[in-house]
């Protein structure tokens, strides 16, 4: 497996953990095409919490305006990967701590 695919898998795993542990969403609902708002039941405050946790977990900084573009779980995976790549942090997912606290 190449490094890019490994990073993508790490990001997907950690993002899914955020939704499972932080928002108490069942893992079977976490599909790439799941809508954050309709399928997963998030609201705008949850979206802000999600952004904060993504920044803390992956040690990245995401422009709040980018949050408006995020509609699906795949969008979240892609956003984290893009921001990490632009920050030059190829190993951001491997060094991210495991999530343990509820939101």
N, C-alpha and C positions, 0 to 999 in steps of 0.2 A: 504494500500500500504506500502511495506517495505521501509526502509531507502535507500537501494541500488537502488531500482527502482525509488524512488523519486529523488535521486542524478542524475541518468541517464537522467531522464526527464528534470531536471533543466539544465544539461549540454547541452542536445540536443536543448532546447529552446534558451539558450544563444548563442550557436554556430550558430544556424540558424539566430538569430538576427544580429550577426556579418556579415553574408553573405548578409542579406537583407539590413542593414543600411550601412555597410562599403564597400560592393562591388556592391550594387544595383542589386542584383540577385533576381528575382521574387520568392516568397515563393513556388509556385507550382513546381519549379525546384529542390527544396531542399528535395530530397529523400535520404535515407541512401546509396543507390547504385549509386548515382550520382557521376560521375568522376569529380574531381576538375578541371581538365584541358580540357577534351573534352566536358563534359556536362555543366559545369559552366563557362568555358572560362577563368580560371585563368592562369597566366603565372608564371614563377619562381619568379619574383619580388612580385607579389601578394601573393605567398606562404610565402615569408619572412614577408610581412606585416601581413598576417594572423597569423603567429607564434608570432609576437610581440604583436598583439592584444589579442591572446589567453593567453599569459603570463600575460599581464596587467589585463585582465578581470578576470581570475581565480586565480591570485596571485600564479602562478606556474613558474617553470623554465624547459624548454624543450630543450634537447640537439639538436642542429641544424641538426645533422646527422639523427635524427629520422624523420625529415621532408621528407627525401628521401623515407621513407617507406609509407608515406601518399598518397594515390591515390583516395580514395573515401570519401564522407562525413562521412560514418560510421567509417572509419579509424580515422578521426578527433575526433569524439565522443569518440572512444575507447582510443585514445592517451591521451586526457584530463582526462578521468576517471582513466586511469592507473597511470599517473603522479600524479594526486591528491591523489589517494589511497596510492601510494608509499611515498608521502610527509606526509601522516598521516592526511590529511585534509579532513575529511568526509563532512564538510559543505562548501567546497570551492565554490560550485555553488550558495548556498544561500546568501553568503556574497559578491558575485561579483557584481560590479555596472552595471547598465544598460548602453549599448553602445549608444552614441548619436552622435559622430563625424564621419564624412565620412573619408575614408582612402584616 
